Amino acid sequence: MKRKVKSFDDWLLVPQYSDIKSRKEIDISSNLSSKIELNIPIISSPMSTVTEATMCNSIRKLGGLGIIHRYNSINFQTKLLSYVNEEKYKSAAIGVTGDYKERLTSLVEAGLEIVCIDIAHGDHVLMKDCIRHVRENFKNLYIIAGNVSTGEGFKRISEWGANAVRVSVGSGSICTTRIQTGHGIPTIEAVFECKNFKDKYGLDSKIIADGGIKNSGDIVKSLAAGADFVMLGSMLSGTKETPGKLMYSEEGKKYKSYNGMASKIAQKNWKGSYSSVEGVSSTVPYKGTLSKVINEISSNIRSGLSYSGCRSIQELQENALFVEQTSFSHVESKPHIYNRK
């Protein structure tokens, strides 16, 4: 089977009539369930250089959600979860092999409420078995599962019992899955398809766009395409609240590490060896406090909704108009004053 797929930069949203006089009128909250309400549609990625307890505490205060990564020992992850001081929405990631059952039990005893079953290829029998285990033993846990990139995969993982599904394979800024394996679907294309299946089959699972999101414009496009939330890694990397020490270049510039979880460095740090390498490691400029970054992103999301004349994410999904743009149009979309001769 062959088909053409499109990425974020292939699409633009059409500006529409608006009677919104102040962006304060715009509500960008989104609910994982009737009991789990977030003021902003942002979830920090369960990566070792993005989310530990400090990130969880900080992003919750700002209205989002943080998920503690699983690339550590059971005791260390449980300790990290115990440091999360918010009373609601304690969240940690687990895998689907090895010690995941013991890990899950330990985390639940520490107050876990939301479990993220975190594997690169979520449309897999091991994911099915893991979801079944969670449902049979911890019925009250909210399950985020993924990743998937097709409507069929979204339907399967939803019917297995996932409350929310991470959508996209191979799109992350430090992911090399597509290069190493030849597999993947651009994030917005996957979101379009999963939203279509969600509506067609009356599925309740939430859609979390995860990967390839470079800026707040991509967030708005994701939400307009049908995502209920976005999961961010690179956009939050380098903030004060991310794990890792602040480093300095010879010129005195500040930066922090940012590692793909399937990179050699991350695998060695986690398990002492590496196998299939589907990620890279890098450094990113220090960005300052998380609140500065999140407040700017949130402001830009509100601006995005206002251009479509929408006061909520639901209105955006109902009324957004997409147009396909050419490569020259994409160039025009960027600041191009320096291109003049």
C-alpha positions, -999 to 999 in steps of 0.1 A, spaced: 0 0 0 13 35 -9 -1 68 1 10 104 6 13 117 41 17 153 53 35 169 82 29 201 103 47 223 78 24 211 50 -7 227 66 -19 261 77 -51 271 95 -73 296 78 -80 328 98 -117 333 104 -141 359 116 -137 365 154 -158 384 179 -133 377 207 -123 410 222 -99 397 248 -78 365 249 -89 362 285 -122 349 271 -104 319 257 -104 287 277 -76 262 268 -84 237 295 -88 200 285 -100 170 305 -85 136 306 -117 125 323 -145 139 343 -123 136 374 -89 147 358 -91 183 346 -61 203 334 -61 240 328 -37 237 298 -35 209 272 2 201 279 18 170 293 56 167 298 72 137 283 84 108 304 120 112 294 150 111 318 161 146 308 126 161 310 104 148 338 112 139 374 95 152 405 105 188 402 90 190 367 58 173 379 53 197 407 60 228 386 39 219 356 10 209 378 10 244 394 9 258 359 -21 237 349 -5 208 331 7 173 339 41 156 343 48 119 340 79 106 358 101 85 334 107 48 339 145 47 331 156 40 366 152 15 394 119 7 410 131 22 443 143 54 427 112 59 406 90 53 437 110 78 457 106 104 429 68 98 429 68 103 467 84 137 461 54 148 440 36 171 464 4 177 445 -25 158 460 -40 150 426 -28 133 394 4 115 405 17 100 373 46 77 364 56 56 333 61 18 332 72 -6 304 56 -39 293 84 -63 301 108 -72 329 99 -57 363 69 -37 352 44 -56 375 65 -51 406 72 -15 395 35 -8 391 27 -22 425 53 -1 442 42 30 424 5 24 433 15 20 470 32 55 467 -1 70 454 0 65 416 -32 77 399 -22 78 363 -1 52 347 16 58 313 24 25 296 54 37 276 67 18 246 78 29 211 55 6 193 22 5 212 2 -15 187 16 -47 201 5 -78 220 27 -69 249 8 -36 253 -25 -56 252 -12 -79 280 0 -50 301 -33 -31 299 -51 -63 308 -29 -67 339 -35 -31 350 -73 -34 345 -75 -67 364 -54 -56 393 -57 -18 396 -92 -9 382 -91 27 393 -59 37 375 -62 60 346 -42 45 316 -22 64 291 -8 41 264 12 43 232 26 51 209 5 43 178 3 60 144 -27 45 127 -65 46 132 -65 8 135 -39 9 162 -58 37 181 -90 16 179 -73 -15 192 -55 1 221 -87 20 230 -107 -12 230 -80 -30 251 -88 -4 278 -66 27 274 -82 59 286 -58 81 265 -35 72 236 -2 88 226 -2 93 188 28 94 164 58 71 158 92 84 148 85 122 149 105 133 179 133 158 176 159 133 188 142 101 175 158 81 147 132 54 144 123 63 108 160 63 98 168 31 116 136 11 108 120 29 79 87 31 99 66 60 111 38 85 103 40 123 108 22 134 139 -5 155 124 -13 129 98 -16 103 126 -38 126 147 -62 132 117 -65 95 112 -70 86 148 -96 113 153 -115 99 123 -115 65 138 -125 79 172 -156 96 157 -164 67 133 -164 40 160 -175 62 190 -143 56 210 -139 75 243 -101 75 245 -83 109 245 -58 117 218 -23 129 229 -2 142 200 33 132 209 64 140 188 75 164 161 60 195 178 85 223 172 65 254 183 32 266 196 18 268 160 23 230 158 4 227 191 -25 246 177 -26 225 145 -25 193 167 -55 205 187 -74 216 156 -67 182 140 -83 164 169 -58 161 197 -70 166 232 -35 172 245 1 175 233 31 158 249 62 180 249 98 170 252 122 193 233 100 224 239 104 219 277 140 207 276 166 230 290 144 246 316 154 250 352 130 222 363 143 195 340 167 169 355 204 173 351 231 198 359 234 232 343 265 232 322 286 261 307 304 264 274 338 280 271 320 312 261 300 311 293 267 301 276 244 279 297 230 246 284 216 212 296 215 177 282 186 163 262 187 126 254 165 104 233 154 74 254 166 50 228 199 67 224 232 50 233 238 74 262 203 70 277 204 32 274 238 30 290 228 53 319 197 32 324 207 -4 320 244 -3 314 243 -14 278 225 -6 246 207 -26 218 186 -11 191 195 25 188 166 47 177 176 81 192 204 106 197 217 127 225 222 165 224 224 196 244 200 225 244 204 261 255 192 269 290 157 284 287 152 296 323 121 288 343 94 264 332 68 291 340 83 315 315 82 288 288 47 275 296 32 310 299 45 319 265 32 287 249 -2 291 266 -5 327 254 3 316 218 -23 288 220 -49 313 230 -38 336 201 -41 306 178 -77 299 189 -86 336 185 -75 336 148 -101 309 142 -126 328 163 -128 300 189 -131 303 227 -123 266 235 -104 236 221 -137 219 213 -148 249 192 -115 249 174 -119 212 165 -154 219 153 -146 250 132 -110 249 122 -102 251 84 -70 236 71 -53 245 38 -23 227 23 7 249 16 35 246 -9 72 246 0 74 283 -11 44 291 11 62 275 40 93 297 34 70 327 34 56 316 68 90 322 83 107 355 90 124 362 56 137 397 58 172 383 58 166 364 26 164 397 6 193 406 -16 
